[in-house]
Each structure stands twice: as structure tokens, then as C-alpha cells.
Amino acid sequence: MGQAVDIVLMPTEVYPGSIRYVKDFMTWWQTPGRAVFVLNKTQPNRTLTADAREALQERGEVWDDSIPLRDDLARAFGVGAAATDDERMPGHDAFMNLWHVCATRVGVTV
């Protein structure tokens, strides 16, 4: 599978159990340069975020930003909306940044 895709985003919560599972998955990944860990449900000023970033960098690239833990994002998703749908939504900038990273990787003009 690793050779058939341009990029794989691996949303990863910052908790040690989640980190262990995705690191284990990465041992099976044939081309780690195509995978990017995306820290998900992060909270500001938490040491778990820095710990997760450090642990994951042992196995591959970690996106510079992260997706915050926000109730409004969860509620919007629950009704079929996404942060990218409206620039006034919290998280819009982070998701658009991630989209630009992906688009650049696969050669899509944004």
C-alpha cells in the first residue's frame, strides 16, 4: 500500500496508548516518507503534546501544527459540517494549513 499512495495522514491523539499503536503501524509501512502524523484533539500548554511529537518523530514526519480539541468542531462534524466550510469556524485556519501541506505534496494547485 505504501507505494501506491502519495501521502497518508495519520490522525493521532496525544495519549501514550494512541502513540504506541501508530508507531507499531509505522513498522509495517514500506515508505515512511509518505506518511505524516497529525496530532489530533490537542490542548494548549499540555506536555502530552510535546511528548507525542517527540515520540512520533522517531517513526516519521509530524505536521508542525495540530488539530485542537474543541467541542464546536465535534458538533459541526456531527451535523455534516467541517471547519473548512466556513472561515469563521474555529479550527478553519489549521485545517486549511493541513490541506495546503497535502496539496503541495501531491502537486495540486491551491
C-alpha positions in Angstrom: 0.0 0.0 0.0 2.8 2.4 0.9 4.0 2.6 -2.7 0.5 3.2 -4.2 -0.3 6.5 -2.4 1.2 9.9 -2.5 0.5 10.8 1.2 -1.1 9.2 4.2 -2.3 11.4 7.0 -2.3 9.6 10.3 -4.5 11.4 12.8 -3.1 10.6 16.2 -4.3 11.5 19.7 -1.5 12.6 22.1 -2.1 9.8 24.6 0.6 7.2 25.1 -1.7 4.3 24.0 -2.5 6.0 20.7 1.1 6.8 20.1 2.2 3.2 20.7 -0.4 1.9 18.2 0.5 4.3 15.4 4.2 3.7 16.0 3.6 0.0 15.7 1.7 0.6 12.5 4.6 2.5 11.1 6.9 -0.5 11.5 4.8 -2.1 8.7 4.8 1.0 6.5 7.1 0.4 3.5 7.7 4.1 2.6 7.6 6.2 5.8 8.4 9.4 3.8 4.8 9.4 2.5 3.2 9.3 5.9 2.5 12.4 8.1 1.4 12.2 11.7 -1.3 14.8 12.5 -1.7 15.4 16.2 -5.4 15.5 17.0 -7.5 16.7 19.9 -4.6 18.7 21.3 -5.0 21.2 24.2 -2.7 24.2 24.6 0.1 24.1 27.1 -0.1 20.3 27.7 3.1 18.4 28.0 1.5 15.4 26.4 1.5 17.2 23.0 5.3 17.8 23.1 5.9 14.2 24.3 3.8 12.8 21.5 5.5 14.9 18.9 8.9 13.7 20.1 7.9 10.1 20.3 6.4 10.1 16.8 9.4 11.8 15.2 11.2 8.6 15.8 9.0 7.0 13.2 8.3 9.8 10.7 7.2 13.3 10.0 4.9 15.1 12.4 2.8 18.0 11.0 4.1 21.3 12.5 0.6 22.3 13.7 -2.1 20.3 15.3 -5.9 19.9 15.4 -7.2 21.2 18.7 -9.7 19.5 21.0 -12.8 21.7 20.5 -16.5 21.0 21.2 -17.6 23.2 18.4 -15.6 21.2 15.9 -17.2 18.0 17.2 -20.7 19.5 17.0 -20.1 20.8 13.5 -18.9 17.4 12.3 -21.9 15.8 13.9 -24.2 17.7 11.6 -22.1 17.2 8.5 -20.1 20.4 8.5 -16.3 20.9 8.5 -14.1 23.6 9.7 -13.0 24.2 6.1 -16.6 25.0 5.2 -16.6 28.5 6.8 -13.6 30.7 7.6 -15.4 31.9 10.7 -15.4 28.4 12.2 -12.8 27.7 14.9 -10.1 25.5 13.5 -10.6 26.7 10.0 -7.0 28.0 9.6 -5.4 24.8 11.0 -7.4 22.6 8.6 -6.7 24.9 5.7 -3.0 24.8 6.5 -3.1 21.0 6.6 -4.9 21.0 3.2 -2.2 23.2 1.7 0.5 20.8 3.0 -1.2 17.9 1.4 -2.0 19.7 -1.8 1.7 20.7 -2.1 2.8 17.1 -1.5 0.7 15.7 -4.3 1.2 18.6 -6.7 -2.3 20.1 -6.6 -2.5 23.8 -7.3 -4.4 25.5 -4.5 
